[in-house]
Amino acid sequence: MGQVVGLRRGFSSPGFEQGKPSEFDRFVNSVLNDVAELPDRTSPDDEPDMMLVTAEELKVILCTRLAEALSVTNGDRS
């Protein structure tokens, strides 16, 4: 994936700019990857980078990834 996308165009974390992905970068990229891997989705021909996701799907992905990140942060690496 390589590029971290934020709410502002061109946003990236300081660690990523130095070539060292941070936990933040890994979190964002895991969410982007999960959205990209949703089944039966095709980007419009004129917007190949567009990702199609419903609000409910995004909510599930974010909640799942946040729960994982918080459990790792709190020392639960199961």
Secondary structure, 3 states (H helix, E strand, C coil): CCCCCCCCCCCCCHHHHCCCCCHHHHHHHHHHHHHHCCCCCCCCCCCCCCCCCCHHHHHHHHHHHHHHHHHHHCCCCC
